[in-house]
Amino acid sequence: MSDLDAFRSETRAWLEANCPPEMREPVRDEEDIYWGGRNAKFKNDAQKAWFEACVAKGYTVPAWPKDYGGAGLTPPEAKILREEMSRIGARPPLSSFGIWMLGPALLHFGTEGQKQHFLNEIARGEIRWCQGYSEPGSGSDLVSMQTFGEDKGDHWIVNGQKIWTSYADEADWIFCLVRTDKENKYQGITFMLFDMAGDGVSTKPIKLISGNSPFCETFFDDVKVPKSYGDDIPGYVGEINRGWDVAKYLLGHEREMISGAGGGTRTAAIGAAMKRLAGKEGGEIDPVLRAELAMFDVDALAYACMGEKFLDEVKVGKAHPAQPNMMKYAGTELNKRRHELMMSVGGSRSLEWDSDATGGGKPSRNWLRTKANSIEGGTSEVMLNVISKRILDLPGA
C-alpha cells in the first residue's frame, strides 16, 4: 500500500468516526452553514461536534501549515480529503471568507505576526470577516474607489462607503480597500484590516429580489484604523499604497469560490432534487427534461475536470493568471442553468413564494438569487473580455 493509499484509508476511518450522520445531509437553510465568529451559535450538537473535531485535526483549513491552524496536508492529501468528504456528503465544518479569500492573501503577503494571529483565529472559527471592495460608483472599475484614509501618523481616519458587502451585519472584522493617495490611481490604495465594532462603522442590509438580504451597504464615518495591532501585526496587508497588488491576488481566489457554485459534488444530487420538486418520487422525469439534465451533468463533469486540471497546474506553477476568470464565468453559468432546470421540472409549483411545501418558496428564491452570480465578483462581460484578451489573445476592438 502506498503512502497515499494509507492516508485515504486513515481519512475514511476518521470521517466515519467523527462526521455525524446529520452532517452528511444536504444543506437545507442558512442555519445548516456554520460561519464562526464572535456571536456564532451552533444549530445543534452534531454541528458543534463536527466543527470541533475538524478544528482539532486541522481540517477546517487542511492545506494550511500546522503553525497557522491547518493540518499541513500536501496537495495530493488535500485532494483525497476532499474526495472522501464528498463521498459521504460531508458538509464543510466551517464556511468563511477568511478561509476562501483573506487567508490565501495573508499566506502570500502577510507578515509572520499577521499569519500567527489572524490565520489561527480564522482556522478556529473565532473571527468572521467581510470584504470591503465595491462602492456605489466603483464596481467593475474598482480602482476608481473613493473611500479615503487620512494619514494621522500611527493611524488613518477612514471615511466613505462600500456596497454589496456580503454579511457585513454579521461580520467581526473587514478587509477593506482604502485610497491613501489621491494622486496615484493604482499605487494609492491600501489593503486595511479593522474591527467592524469600531466607532463610525455602520451597515444597512440590501433587500434582493429573492427576498433575502445577504448584502449590505457599509458606511465609514471617521473610523480610526491603527497602522499596527502589536508586534509584527500591521493593520494593513502588503505595503502601504500597494494594496491593489493584494486586491488582484485575492480576487482570483474570490472568483474560484464563486465558480464552485456550478459544479463539483452538487451535480450528483440534482436528479433527486428535481424529482422531489415535481412530486414524482419513484417516478420518471419528463424525457425532454431528462435530456437537458444529462447535458448539464456532462458539462458539470467537464467543469470539475477543468478545475482539477487548474489545481494541478497551480501546483507546478504553470497556471495561467486569467484562469480564475474562466472558472468564474463557467461556474456561474452552470449554476444558473441548474436552477433553471429546477424551476422547469417544478412547473407552476416552483413559482410559489411562501408555503411550507416549498420551504418558503425556496426554488423561486434560489433561482432569483442566481441572477447575481453573473455580477458579483466581476461581471460576466468583464470575465469574457479578460478571457478573450488574456487567454485567447484576440485583438481588441
N, C-alpha and C positions, 0 to 999 in steps of 0.2 A: 504494500500500500504506500502510495506517495504521500508526501507531507500534506499536499492539498486535499487528497482523499481523506486523510486522517482528520484534517481540520473540518471537512464537510461533515464527517460522522460526529465529531465532537459538537459542532454547531447545531446539528439536527437534534442531538440528545439534549443539549442545553435549552433549545427552544421548546422542545416537548415538555421539559421540566419547569420552565419559567414563564411561558406565554399562556395566560389563562384562556379558556375557551371563548369567553366574552370578547377578548381582544383579537379574535380571529374572524369576527363577523364584519361585514361591510359597514363603513361609516354611514350613519343614517342622518345625523344632525350635527350642529356645531359643537354640542357638548361631548360628542364622541371624540373630539380632537383635543388633545392636551397641549396648551401653548406655554405653560410655565409662567413665571413672573411673580412679582411681589404679592399680587392678590389672587393668584391661581387657586382653584379648587378642583379636586378630583370628582368626577361624576360618580364613581363607585370604587369599591375596594379593589376590583380587578384592574382598573385603570391605574390605580396607585401602585399595586404590586408589580405590574408590568413595567411601569416607569422606573421604579426603584431598582428593580433587577437589572435593567439596562444601564442605569447610571453606574451601578456598582461594577458592571462588566465593561463600561466604556462604550456601550452600543448606542447611545444617543448620537454620538459622533465617531463611529468606529474607525474611520480613516485618519482622524486627528492623532497627533502624538499623545502618549500617555501623560506627559507633563502638562498637557492642556485639557485633560479630562476625557481623552479618547481611548481607544483600545490599541492604537498603533498598528492596525492591520495593514498589510501590503495590499496593493490594488487587486491582485487575484483573490486574496482572502476576503476583501470587502465585497467583491462581486459574488462570491459564494454565499456570504451572509445575506445579501440582497435576494439571491435566488432562493435560499432556504426560507426566508421570511415570506417571500411571495408564494412559495409552495403551500404554506399553511394559511395564507391570507392574513398574516400578522399586521396589525396596524402599526404605524410609526409610534414609538413611545413618546416622542416629543416633536411637535411642529414649531418652527422658529425661523424668523427672518435672520436671527443671529446665526443659525446654522447654515442657512441657504445662501446668505448674501454677505453679512458683515464678517462672519468667521473667515471665509476664504480671503477677504481683503486684509484682515488683520494678520493672517498667516503669511501673507505676501509682503505687506507694507508695515506691519506693526512693530513696535519695539518689544523687547523681551518682557518688559514690565506690563505692557498692554496685553500681551498674549497670556501671561500668567494670571493676570487679574480678570480680564473680560472673557477670555475663552473658557476658563474653568467655570465661571458663572453661567455662561451660555450652556455648556455641557450639562451642568447640574439643574438646568431649568430655573435658575434663581433670578433671571433678568429677561424681560421681554422687550424686544426692540421694534421700532418702526422706522420707516425710511422717509427722509425729507428731501425729495428731489424736485418734482414738478411744482410749478407755480401757475397761477391763473393765466399769465401771459407767456409762459415758458414750459411747453410740453416737449414736443419733438425737438424744438430749438432750445434745448435745456441750458446752453451756455449764455442765453440772454437773461437768465435769472437775475432778480433784483434784491433778494433778501441780503442785507448788508450787516457785516460785523465791524463795528468801530473799535480800533485798537486802543486799549486803555492800559497798556503796559503788561500786566500779568493776567489780563483777561480781555475779552471782547464784550461789547454791548450789541446784541443782535436784535434787529427789527426787520419785520417782513412777514410774508405769508407763504405757506405751502398748501397744495391741494392734492386730492386723491391719496392722502396719507393713510394707507391701509391700517386699520385697528389702532389709530393714534389715540383714541379714547381708552384703549386697554393697555397701551404700552407703558413701560417704566422709563426707557431711555430712547433717544432718537439718534441715528447717524444722519447728518444733515449737511447739504452743500450750502455754503455761505460765501457770498462775494466779500473779499477782503481787500481787493484792489480794483477800483473802478476804471482804471486806465488800461488794464490788460484783460481782454475777453476770456482767454483760455488760462493764462497763468496768473489769475487773480481770484481764484476760488480755493477755499479751504474746506476740507472734509472734517467737520466737527462732531464731537460726541458729547451729549449733555442730557441731563435728567429732565424728563417731562413733568416732574412735580415741581420744578423750579418756578420762581416768581416770574410772571409775564408770559407763561406758556398756556395757551388755551386751545380747545378743539371744539368742532361742531360737526356732527355726523351729516353726511350727504345721503339723502334717500334716493335709491336707484329705482328703475322701472320694475325690478323684481320685488320691490317692497322691503328689501334688506338694506342695511347701512354698514358695510364693512369699511367704507371710505369716509374720510373726514377732511374738513378744512382745518388747518393748523395755523395759529397766529402767534407771532413773537413780538412782544412789546417790552423793549428794554430788558431783554433776557441777558443775564450775566453768565458768560461761558468761560470758565477758567482755562488757562493755557496748560495747566498741569493739575493732575489729581494725586500727585505723590511722586515718589522716586521712580523715574523712567516710565511714568504713565501720563503722557501728554493728553491734552483734551482734544487732540486732532490726530488724524492718521496721515502718514507720509510727511510731506513738507508743507509749511505754510505757503499759500498761494499756488500749490501744485496739487490741489485736491482733484482736479479734472483727471489726472492720471489714475487716481484711486477710483473715481466715479466710473470711468470707462471699464476698468477691470471688473468692478462689481456688477455693472450692467450685463456683462457676459454671463455671470452666474444667475442673475435675476431672470434672464431670458431662458436659460436652461431650466430653471424652476418652473416658469410659466409653460414652457414647451412640454413638460411632463404631463400636463393635463390630458393630452390626446391619446397617448399610447400606453405602453407598459402593461401592468397586471390588470388594469381596468377592462381591457378588451374582452377578457375571458368571461366576465360576468354580464355582458350586455344582452346576450340572448335570454338569460333567465329574467333579467330586469324587464325586458320588453314583454315577456310572457305575463309577468305579474301585472304590468300596466294594462294589458289587454284583457286581463282576467281569464287567461287561457292556460292555466297550469295543467300540464299533461296533454295539452292540445298542440295544434300546429300553427305556426306563424304564416301569414299570407305569403305565397310564393314570391311575389314581387319584392316584398319587404325582406324576405329571407335572402334573396339575391343581393339586395343592397347591403344587408348585414355582412354577407360573405365578402363583398368588395371592401367594406370597411375593415373587416378583420385582416384581409390581405394587406391593405395599406398600413394598418396599425402595426402589424408584424414587421413590415418593411421599415417602418419608422423606428421600431425598437431595435432592429438590426443596425440601422444608421446610427442610433445612439450608442450602441456598443462599439461600433467602429470608431466613432468620435472619441469615446473614452480611451480606447486603445491608442489612438493617435496622440491624445493628450499625454499619455504615459511616456511615450517615446519622443515627445517634443516635436511632432510633425503635424499637429492640428492647425488648420487654417484659422486665423483670428476672427474671421467672419462666420465661422460655422455656427456659433450660438444663434446668430440671426436666422440662419436656415432652419435650425431646430425649433426656434421660437415660432416662426411662420408655419411650418408644417404641423407642429404640435397643436397650435391653437385652431388651425383649420380642421384638424381631426376632431378636436373636442366639440367644435360647433356642429360637425356632421353627426357626431354621436348623439347629441341632444336633439337634433332634427329627427333622427331615427326614432328616438324615444317618444317624441311628440307624435310622429306619424302612426306608430303602432297603437298609441293610446287613443287616437281619434278625438272625438269631442270631449271625452273624459279628461284628456290631458289639458284642456283649456280651463278646467275647473280651478278655482283660486283659493278656496278656504276649507273644504271638507276634510274630515279625518281620513276618508278613504284614499285621499291622495297626499296625505301628510301635510295638509295645509297648502295644497297647490304646488307641491314640490316639483313636479315635472315642468310646469309652465314657468315657475320662478327660476329654476335652474337653467332652462332654455334661454330665458331673457338675460340671465346673468352672463351666459357665454358670449353675448354680443360684445362685451367689454374686453374679451380676450384679445381681439384684434386691435385694441387701442392701448391697453396697459403694457408697460414695459417696452414701448416702442411700437408705433402703428405698423400694420401690415404693409402699407405703402412704403414706409421708410425701410422696413426689412427687405422688401423686394428691390428697392433701389440699391441697398448695400450688397445684396446677393448679386445683382446684375453687374455692379461695378467691381466689387472685390473678388468674387468667386468666378463669375463667368467672363470677366474682363471685357464687357460690352462697352462700346463707345458711348459717350454722353450725348445728350440731345444737342 
